[in-house]
Amino acid sequence: MLKDIKYYRDRIGLSQSELASKTGLSQGRISDFERGVRQDCFLSIARRLATALQVTLDQLASLPPR
C-alpha cells in the first residue's frame, strides 16, 4: 500500500513538504511512505492522502477499481 504516493504527488506537482502540509503529516512520514520504510497507515491518514493527491482510496492502495 502507498507505494504510488510519489507518482501521484509528481502528477499534480506537489513537493513532499506541500503534501505534508495538506495532510497534516510530517515530510519525513511522507518520505517514509514513498520509500516503503513505513507501511502502517490508518484509514484516516489514507483518506487525507487520497484527497490531497486527488485519487481514490483504491488507487492509493494500488487496488484494481471496482
PDB file with one MODEL, atoms N, CA, C and O in Angstrom:
MODEL        1
ATOM      1  N   MET A   1       0.838  -1.187   0.000  1.00  0.00           N
ATOM      2  CA  MET A   1       0.000   0.000   0.000  1.00  0.00           C
ATOM      3  C   MET A   1       0.880   1.246   0.000  1.00  0.00           C
ATOM      4  O   MET A   1       1.984   1.235   0.544  1.00  0.00           O
ATOM      5  N   LEU A   2       0.399   2.290  -0.596  1.00  0.00           N
ATOM      6  CA  LEU A   2       1.035   3.603  -0.589  1.00  0.00           C
ATOM      7  C   LEU A   2       2.289   3.705  -1.434  1.00  0.00           C
ATOM      8  O   LEU A   2       2.999   4.709  -1.373  1.00  0.00           O
ATOM      9  N   LYS A   3       2.568   2.687  -2.217  1.00  0.00           N
ATOM     10  CA  LYS A   3       3.811   2.724  -2.981  1.00  0.00           C
ATOM     11  C   LYS A   3       3.781   3.742  -4.111  1.00  0.00           C
ATOM     12  O   LYS A   3       4.830   4.122  -4.630  1.00  0.00           O
ATOM     13  N   ASP A   4       2.594   4.185  -4.494  1.00  0.00           N
ATOM     14  CA  ASP A   4       2.482   5.097  -5.624  1.00  0.00           C
ATOM     15  C   ASP A   4       2.317   6.557  -5.208  1.00  0.00           C
ATOM     16  O   ASP A   4       1.999   7.397  -6.050  1.00  0.00           O
ATOM     17  N   ILE A   5       2.524   6.876  -3.944  1.00  0.00           N
ATOM     18  CA  ILE A   5       2.365   8.257  -3.497  1.00  0.00           C
ATOM     19  C   ILE A   5       3.235   9.198  -4.326  1.00  0.00           C
ATOM     20  O   ILE A   5       2.764  10.253  -4.750  1.00  0.00           O
ATOM     21  N   LYS A   6       4.472   8.842  -4.561  1.00  0.00           N
ATOM     22  CA  LYS A   6       5.365   9.719  -5.321  1.00  0.00           C
ATOM     23  C   LYS A   6       4.826   9.941  -6.731  1.00  0.00           C
ATOM     24  O   LYS A   6       4.850  11.067  -7.229  1.00  0.00           O
ATOM     25  N   TYR A   7       4.344   8.896  -7.373  1.00  0.00           N
ATOM     26  CA  TYR A   7       3.784   9.026  -8.721  1.00  0.00           C
ATOM     27  C   TYR A   7       2.630  10.030  -8.715  1.00  0.00           C
ATOM     28  O   TYR A   7       2.607  10.962  -9.519  1.00  0.00           O
ATOM     29  N   TYR A   8       1.681   9.836  -7.807  1.00  0.00           N
ATOM     30  CA  TYR A   8       0.516  10.721  -7.751  1.00  0.00           C
ATOM     31  C   TYR A   8       0.915  12.131  -7.326  1.00  0.00           C
ATOM     32  O   TYR A   8       0.352  13.109  -7.819  1.00  0.00           O
ATOM     33  N   ARG A   9       1.877  12.243  -6.421  1.00  0.00           N
ATOM     34  CA  ARG A   9       2.339  13.546  -5.966  1.00  0.00           C
ATOM     35  C   ARG A   9       2.997  14.302  -7.117  1.00  0.00           C
ATOM     36  O   ARG A   9       2.723  15.484  -7.327  1.00  0.00           O
ATOM     37  N   ASP A  10       3.862  13.618  -7.857  1.00  0.00           N
ATOM     38  CA  ASP A  10       4.523  14.238  -9.007  1.00  0.00           C
ATOM     39  C   ASP A  10       3.511  14.627 -10.087  1.00  0.00           C
ATOM     40  O   ASP A  10       3.648  15.661 -10.740  1.00  0.00           O
ATOM     41  N   ARG A  11       2.501  13.786 -10.262  1.00  0.00           N
ATOM     42  CA  ARG A  11       1.492  14.023 -11.294  1.00  0.00           C
ATOM     43  C   ARG A  11       0.764  15.351 -11.097  1.00  0.00           C
ATOM     44  O   ARG A  11       0.396  16.010 -12.069  1.00  0.00           O
ATOM     45  N   ILE A  12       0.556  15.745  -9.835  1.00  0.00           N
ATOM     46  CA  ILE A  12      -0.135  17.008  -9.586  1.00  0.00           C
ATOM     47  C   ILE A  12       0.818  18.121  -9.155  1.00  0.00           C
ATOM     48  O   ILE A  12       0.387  19.221  -8.812  1.00  0.00           O
ATOM     49  N   GLY A  13       2.114  17.822  -9.177  1.00  0.00           N
ATOM     50  CA  GLY A  13       3.118  18.849  -8.954  1.00  0.00           C
ATOM     51  C   GLY A  13       3.288  19.300  -7.518  1.00  0.00           C
ATOM     52  O   GLY A  13       3.555  20.474  -7.264  1.00  0.00           O
ATOM     53  N   LEU A  14       3.138  18.382  -6.577  1.00  0.00           N
ATOM     54  CA  LEU A  14       3.336  18.713  -5.164  1.00  0.00           C
ATOM     55  C   LEU A  14       4.695  18.210  -4.682  1.00  0.00           C
ATOM     56  O   LEU A  14       5.144  17.133  -5.075  1.00  0.00           O
ATOM     57  N   SER A  15       5.331  18.986  -3.842  1.00  0.00           N
ATOM     58  CA  SER A  15       6.542  18.515  -3.164  1.00  0.00           C
ATOM     59  C   SER A  15       6.116  17.689  -1.955  1.00  0.00           C
ATOM     60  O   SER A  15       4.946  17.704  -1.570  1.00  0.00           O
ATOM     61  N   GLN A  16       7.052  16.979  -1.363  1.00  0.00           N
ATOM     62  CA  GLN A  16       6.740  16.236  -0.144  1.00  0.00           C
ATOM     63  C   GLN A  16       6.272  17.191   0.944  1.00  0.00           C
ATOM     64  O   GLN A  16       5.340  16.877   1.684  1.00  0.00           O
ATOM     65  N   SER A  17       6.901  18.337   1.049  1.00  0.00           N
ATOM     66  CA  SER A  17       6.516  19.323   2.073  1.00  0.00           C
ATOM     67  C   SER A  17       5.109  19.841   1.852  1.00  0.00           C
ATOM     68  O   SER A  17       4.357  20.016   2.811  1.00  0.00           O
ATOM     69  N   GLU A  18       4.740  20.089   0.605  1.00  0.00           N
ATOM     70  CA  GLU A  18       3.384  20.560   0.305  1.00  0.00           C
ATOM     71  C   GLU A  18       2.349  19.496   0.627  1.00  0.00           C
ATOM     72  O   GLU A  18       1.289  19.800   1.173  1.00  0.00           O
ATOM     73  N   LEU A  19       2.657  18.237   0.287  1.00  0.00           N
ATOM     74  CA  LEU A  19       1.736  17.151   0.607  1.00  0.00           C
ATOM     75  C   LEU A  19       1.613  16.990   2.119  1.00  0.00           C
ATOM     76  O   LEU A  19       0.520  16.775   2.644  1.00  0.00           O
ATOM     77  N   ALA A  20       2.724  17.096   2.801  1.00  0.00           N
ATOM     78  CA  ALA A  20       2.702  17.011   4.261  1.00  0.00           C
ATOM     79  C   ALA A  20       1.801  18.092   4.848  1.00  0.00           C
ATOM     80  O   ALA A  20       1.007  17.821   5.749  1.00  0.00           O
ATOM     81  N   SER A  21       1.921  19.295   4.347  1.00  0.00           N
ATOM     82  CA  SER A  21       1.107  20.409   4.826  1.00  0.00           C
ATOM     83  C   SER A  21      -0.378  20.172   4.570  1.00  0.00           C
ATOM     84  O   SER A  21      -1.208  20.466   5.430  1.00  0.00           O
ATOM     85  N   LYS A  22      -0.717  19.647   3.408  1.00  0.00           N
ATOM     86  CA  LYS A  22      -2.113  19.389   3.048  1.00  0.00           C
ATOM     87  C   LYS A  22      -2.729  18.263   3.879  1.00  0.00           C
ATOM     88  O   LYS A  22      -3.942  18.236   4.089  1.00  0.00           O
ATOM     89  N   THR A  23      -1.900  17.344   4.347  1.00  0.00           N
ATOM     90  CA  THR A  23      -2.418  16.171   5.064  1.00  0.00           C
ATOM     91  C   THR A  23      -2.223  16.230   6.575  1.00  0.00           C
ATOM     92  O   THR A  23      -2.802  15.432   7.311  1.00  0.00           O
ATOM     93  N   GLY A  24      -1.411  17.172   7.032  1.00  0.00           N
ATOM     94  CA  GLY A  24      -1.120  17.246   8.458  1.00  0.00           C
ATOM     95  C   GLY A  24      -0.095  16.220   8.918  1.00  0.00           C
ATOM     96  O   GLY A  24       0.056  15.975  10.115  1.00  0.00           O
ATOM     97  N   LEU A  25       0.602  15.628   7.968  1.00  0.00           N
ATOM     98  CA  LEU A  25       1.662  14.665   8.278  1.00  0.00           C
ATOM     99  C   LEU A  25       3.007  15.366   8.185  1.00  0.00           C
ATOM    100  O   LEU A  25       3.098  16.467   7.641  1.00  0.00           O
ATOM    101  N   SER A  26       4.031  14.750   8.703  1.00  0.00           N
ATOM    102  CA  SER A  26       5.370  15.311   8.571  1.00  0.00           C
ATOM    103  C   SER A  26       5.939  14.947   7.198  1.00  0.00           C
ATOM    104  O   SER A  26       5.537  13.957   6.587  1.00  0.00           O
ATOM    105  N   GLN A  27       6.875  15.761   6.731  1.00  0.00           N
ATOM    106  CA  GLN A  27       7.537  15.469   5.471  1.00  0.00           C
ATOM    107  C   GLN A  27       8.295  14.151   5.581  1.00  0.00           C
ATOM    108  O   GLN A  27       8.377  13.397   4.612  1.00  0.00           O
ATOM    109  N   GLY A  28       8.841  13.876   6.745  1.00  0.00           N
ATOM    110  CA  GLY A  28       9.559  12.618   6.970  1.00  0.00           C
ATOM    111  C   GLY A  28       8.665  11.408   6.817  1.00  0.00           C
ATOM    112  O   GLY A  28       9.084  10.384   6.277  1.00  0.00           O
ATOM    113  N   ARG A  29       7.430  11.520   7.291  1.00  0.00           N
ATOM    114  CA  ARG A  29       6.500  10.388   7.157  1.00  0.00           C
ATOM    115  C   ARG A  29       6.122  10.184   5.695  1.00  0.00           C
ATOM    116  O   ARG A  29       6.017   9.046   5.238  1.00  0.00           O
ATOM    117  N   ILE A  30       5.916  11.270   4.960  1.00  0.00           N
ATOM    118  CA  ILE A  30       5.631  11.152   3.527  1.00  0.00           C
ATOM    119  C   ILE A  30       6.802  10.443   2.842  1.00  0.00           C
ATOM    120  O   ILE A  30       6.595   9.534   2.039  1.00  0.00           O
ATOM    121  N   SER A  31       8.008  10.853   3.154  1.00  0.00           N
ATOM    122  CA  SER A  31       9.202  10.233   2.586  1.00  0.00           C
ATOM    123  C   SER A  31       9.264   8.747   2.935  1.00  0.00           C
ATOM    124  O   SER A  31       9.564   7.916   2.078  1.00  0.00           O
ATOM    125  N   ASP A  32       8.981   8.419   4.188  1.00  0.00           N
ATOM    126  CA  ASP A  32       8.999   7.008   4.613  1.00  0.00           C
ATOM    127  C   ASP A  32       7.981   6.183   3.843  1.00  0.00           C
ATOM    128  O   ASP A  32       8.280   5.064   3.427  1.00  0.00           O
ATOM    129  N   PHE A  33       6.764   6.726   3.645  1.00  0.00           N
ATOM    130  CA  PHE A  33       5.745   6.015   2.866  1.00  0.00           C
ATOM    131  C   PHE A  33       6.237   5.787   1.441  1.00  0.00           C
ATOM    132  O   PHE A  33       6.117   4.685   0.906  1.00  0.00           O
ATOM    133  N   GLU A  34       6.786   6.823   0.834  1.00  0.00           N
ATOM    134  CA  GLU A  34       7.241   6.719  -0.557  1.00  0.00           C
ATOM    135  C   GLU A  34       8.363   5.707  -0.724  1.00  0.00           C
ATOM    136  O   GLU A  34       8.423   5.012  -1.738  1.00  0.00           O
ATOM    137  N   ARG A  35       9.238   5.616   0.242  1.00  0.00           N
ATOM    138  CA  ARG A  35      10.374   4.690   0.155  1.00  0.00           C
ATOM    139  C   ARG A  35      10.012   3.288   0.632  1.00  0.00           C
ATOM    140  O   ARG A  35      10.820   2.368   0.509  1.00  0.00           O
ATOM    141  N   GLY A  36       8.818   3.115   1.169  1.00  0.00           N
ATOM    142  CA  GLY A  36       8.397   1.810   1.661  1.00  0.00           C
ATOM    143  C   GLY A  36       8.961   1.467   3.026  1.00  0.00           C
ATOM    144  O   GLY A  36       8.820   0.337   3.493  1.00  0.00           O
ATOM    145  N   VAL A  37       9.602   2.440   3.671  1.00  0.00           N
ATOM    146  CA  VAL A  37      10.168   2.229   5.004  1.00  0.00           C
ATOM    147  C   VAL A  37       9.040   2.070   6.019  1.00  0.00           C
ATOM    148  O   VAL A  37       9.129   1.295   6.971  1.00  0.00           O
ATOM    149  N   ARG A  38       8.000   2.820   5.782  1.00  0.00           N
ATOM    150  CA  ARG A  38       6.851   2.788   6.692  1.00  0.00           C
ATOM    151  C   ARG A  38       5.622   2.390   5.885  1.00  0.00           C
ATOM    152  O   ARG A  38       5.332   2.981   4.845  1.00  0.00           O
ATOM    153  N   GLN A  39       4.907   1.389   6.370  1.00  0.00           N
ATOM    154  CA  GLN A  39       3.724   0.934   5.652  1.00  0.00           C
ATOM    155  C   GLN A  39       2.489   0.931   6.533  1.00  0.00           C
ATOM    156  O   GLN A  39       1.395   0.608   6.069  1.00  0.00           O
ATOM    157  N   ASP A  40       2.653   1.288   7.802  1.00  0.00           N
ATOM    158  CA  ASP A  40       1.497   1.341   8.693  1.00  0.00           C
ATOM    159  C   ASP A  40       0.722   2.623   8.399  1.00  0.00           C
ATOM    160  O   ASP A  40       1.265   3.724   8.482  1.00  0.00           O
ATOM    161  N   CYS A  41      -0.535   2.465   8.060  1.00  0.00           N
ATOM    162  CA  CYS A  41      -1.321   3.631   7.680  1.00  0.00           C
ATOM    163  C   CYS A  41      -2.762   3.425   8.127  1.00  0.00           C
ATOM    164  O   CYS A  41      -3.439   2.494   7.689  1.00  0.00           O
ATOM    165  N   PHE A  42      -3.211   4.298   8.996  1.00  0.00           N
ATOM    166  CA  PHE A  42      -4.604   4.252   9.417  1.00  0.00           C
ATOM    167  C   PHE A  42      -5.490   4.737   8.270  1.00  0.00           C
ATOM    168  O   PHE A  42      -5.044   5.491   7.404  1.00  0.00           O
ATOM    169  N   LEU A  43      -6.734   4.301   8.273  1.00  0.00           N
ATOM    170  CA  LEU A  43      -7.675   4.705   7.237  1.00  0.00           C
ATOM    171  C   LEU A  43      -7.820   6.222   7.182  1.00  0.00           C
ATOM    172  O   LEU A  43      -7.945   6.791   6.097  1.00  0.00           O
ATOM    173  N   SER A  44      -7.805   6.874   8.320  1.00  0.00           N
ATOM    174  CA  SER A  44      -7.937   8.338   8.339  1.00  0.00           C
ATOM    175  C   SER A  44      -6.769   9.008   7.608  1.00  0.00           C
ATOM    176  O   SER A  44      -6.964  10.019   6.932  1.00  0.00           O
ATOM    177  N   ILE A  45      -5.577   8.463   7.736  1.00  0.00           N
ATOM    178  CA  ILE A  45      -4.412   9.010   7.038  1.00  0.00           C
ATOM    179  C   ILE A  45      -4.525   8.724   5.541  1.00  0.00           C
ATOM    180  O   ILE A  45      -4.243   9.594   4.716  1.00  0.00           O
ATOM    181  N   ALA A  46      -4.934   7.517   5.197  1.00  0.00           N
ATOM    182  CA  ALA A  46      -5.097   7.158   3.786  1.00  0.00           C
ATOM    183  C   ALA A  46      -6.122   8.071   3.116  1.00  0.00           C
ATOM    184  O   ALA A  46      -5.931   8.487   1.973  1.00  0.00           O
ATOM    185  N   ARG A  47      -7.198   8.380   3.817  1.00  0.00           N
ATOM    186  CA  ARG A  47      -8.214   9.284   3.255  1.00  0.00           C
ATOM    187  C   ARG A  47      -7.642  10.673   3.006  1.00  0.00           C
ATOM    188  O   ARG A  47      -7.896  11.275   1.963  1.00  0.00           O
ATOM    189  N   ARG A  48      -6.865  11.184   3.967  1.00  0.00           N
ATOM    190  CA  ARG A  48      -6.263  12.512   3.788  1.00  0.00           C
ATOM    191  C   ARG A  48      -5.295  12.510   2.616  1.00  0.00           C
ATOM    192  O   ARG A  48      -5.262  13.460   1.834  1.00  0.00           O
ATOM    193  N   LEU A  49      -4.507  11.446   2.488  1.00  0.00           N
ATOM    194  CA  LEU A  49      -3.575  11.345   1.372  1.00  0.00           C
ATOM    195  C   LEU A  49      -4.322  11.276   0.042  1.00  0.00           C
ATOM    196  O   LEU A  49      -3.970  11.973  -0.909  1.00  0.00           O
ATOM    197  N   ALA A  50      -5.349  10.439  -0.023  1.00  0.00           N
ATOM    198  CA  ALA A  50      -6.119  10.298  -1.261  1.00  0.00           C
ATOM    199  C   ALA A  50      -6.752  11.627  -1.664  1.00  0.00           C
ATOM    200  O   ALA A  50      -6.717  12.005  -2.835  1.00  0.00           O
ATOM    201  N   THR A  51      -7.319  12.322  -0.714  1.00  0.00           N
ATOM    202  CA  THR A  51      -7.935  13.620  -1.008  1.00  0.00           C
ATOM    203  C   THR A  51      -6.901  14.609  -1.532  1.00  0.00           C
ATOM    204  O   THR A  51      -7.129  15.269  -2.546  1.00  0.00           O
ATOM    205  N   ALA A  52      -5.776  14.712  -0.852  1.00  0.00           N
ATOM    206  CA  ALA A  52      -4.730  15.655  -1.254  1.00  0.00           C
ATOM    207  C   ALA A  52      -4.138  15.294  -2.611  1.00  0.00           C
ATOM    208  O   ALA A  52      -3.754  16.178  -3.377  1.00  0.00           O
ATOM    209  N   LEU A  53      -4.064  14.001  -2.911  1.00  0.00           N
ATOM    210  CA  LEU A  53      -3.475  13.539  -4.169  1.00  0.00           C
ATOM    211  C   LEU A  53      -4.499  13.427  -5.297  1.00  0.00           C
ATOM    212  O   LEU A  53      -4.152  13.113  -6.435  1.00  0.00           O
ATOM    213  N   GLN A  54      -5.776  13.692  -4.962  1.00  0.00           N
ATOM    214  CA  GLN A  54      -6.861  13.663  -5.945  1.00  0.00           C
ATOM    215  C   GLN A  54      -7.030  12.283  -6.586  1.00  0.00           C
ATOM    216  O   GLN A  54      -7.187  12.155  -7.800  1.00  0.00           O
ATOM    217  N   VAL A  55      -6.995  11.258  -5.734  1.00  0.00           N
ATOM    218  CA  VAL A  55      -7.185   9.879  -6.186  1.00  0.00           C
ATOM    219  C   VAL A  55      -8.167   9.188  -5.243  1.00  0.00           C
ATOM    220  O   VAL A  55      -8.503   9.717  -4.184  1.00  0.00           O
ATOM    221  N   THR A  56      -8.619   8.008  -5.639  1.00  0.00           N
ATOM    222  CA  THR A  56      -9.476   7.210  -4.775  1.00  0.00           C
ATOM    223  C   THR A  56      -8.611   6.400  -3.801  1.00  0.00           C
ATOM    224  O   THR A  56      -7.402   6.260  -3.987  1.00  0.00           O
ATOM    225  N   LEU A  57      -9.250   5.882  -2.781  1.00  0.00           N
ATOM    226  CA  LEU A  57      -8.521   5.004  -1.855  1.00  0.00           C
ATOM    227  C   LEU A  57      -8.016   3.757  -2.578  1.00  0.00           C
ATOM    228  O   LEU A  57      -6.916   3.282  -2.294  1.00  0.00           O
ATOM    229  N   ASP A  58      -8.810   3.222  -3.511  1.00  0.00           N
ATOM    230  CA  ASP A  58      -8.369   2.052  -4.270  1.00  0.00           C
ATOM    231  C   ASP A  58      -7.111   2.362  -5.080  1.00  0.00           C
ATOM    232  O   ASP A  58      -6.198   1.540  -5.150  1.00  0.00           O
ATOM    233  N   GLN A  59      -7.062   3.539  -5.688  1.00  0.00           N
ATOM    234  CA  GLN A  59      -5.862   3.908  -6.454  1.00  0.00           C
ATOM    235  C   GLN A  59      -4.665   4.039  -5.524  1.00  0.00           C
ATOM    236  O   GLN A  59      -3.566   3.584  -5.840  1.00  0.00           O
ATOM    237  N   LEU A  60      -4.887   4.658  -4.389  1.00  0.00           N
ATOM    238  CA  LEU A  60      -3.799   4.854  -3.436  1.00  0.00           C
ATOM    239  C   LEU A  60      -3.261   3.519  -2.937  1.00  0.00           C
ATOM    240  O   LEU A  60      -2.058   3.364  -2.730  1.00  0.00           O
ATOM    241  N   ALA A  61      -4.150   2.568  -2.748  1.00  0.00           N
ATOM    242  CA  ALA A  61      -3.751   1.248  -2.261  1.00  0.00           C
ATOM    243  C   ALA A  61      -3.337   0.312  -3.408  1.00  0.00           C
ATOM    244  O   ALA A  61      -3.027  -0.858  -3.188  1.00  0.00           O
ATOM    245  N   SER A  62      -3.341   0.849  -4.626  1.00  0.00           N
ATOM    246  CA  SER A  62      -2.970   0.071  -5.821  1.00  0.00           C
ATOM    247  C   SER A  62      -3.874  -1.122  -6.024  1.00  0.00           C
ATOM    248  O   SER A  62      -3.426  -2.188  -6.448  1.00  0.00           O
ATOM    249  N   LEU A  63      -5.150  -0.944  -5.722  1.00  0.00           N
ATOM    250  CA  LEU A  63      -6.142  -1.990  -5.932  1.00  0.00           C
ATOM    251  C   LEU A  63      -6.841  -1.728  -7.265  1.00  0.00           C
ATOM    252  O   LEU A  63      -7.001  -0.574  -7.661  1.00  0.00           O
ATOM    253  N   PRO A  64      -7.254  -2.779  -7.954  1.00  0.00           N
ATOM    254  CA  PRO A  64      -7.999  -2.548  -9.188  1.00  0.00           C
ATOM    255  C   PRO A  64      -9.345  -1.891  -8.882  1.00  0.00           C
ATOM    256  O   PRO A  64      -9.962  -2.223  -7.870  1.00  0.00           O
ATOM    257  N   PRO A  65      -9.816  -0.975  -9.717  1.00  0.00           N
ATOM    258  CA  PRO A  65     -11.104  -0.344  -9.468  1.00  0.00           C
ATOM    259  C   PRO A  65     -12.237  -1.347  -9.532  1.00  0.00           C
ATOM    260  O   PRO A  65     -12.160  -2.342 -10.252  1.00  0.00           O
ATOM    261  N   ARG A  66     -13.270  -1.083  -8.787  1.00  0.00           N
ATOM    262  CA  ARG A  66     -14.441  -1.988  -8.776  1.00  0.00           C
ATOM    263  C   ARG A  66     -15.384  -1.648  -9.892  1.00  0.00           C
ATOM    264  O   ARG A  66     -16.420  -2.295 -10.044  1.00  0.00           O
TER     265      ARG A  66
ENDMDL
END
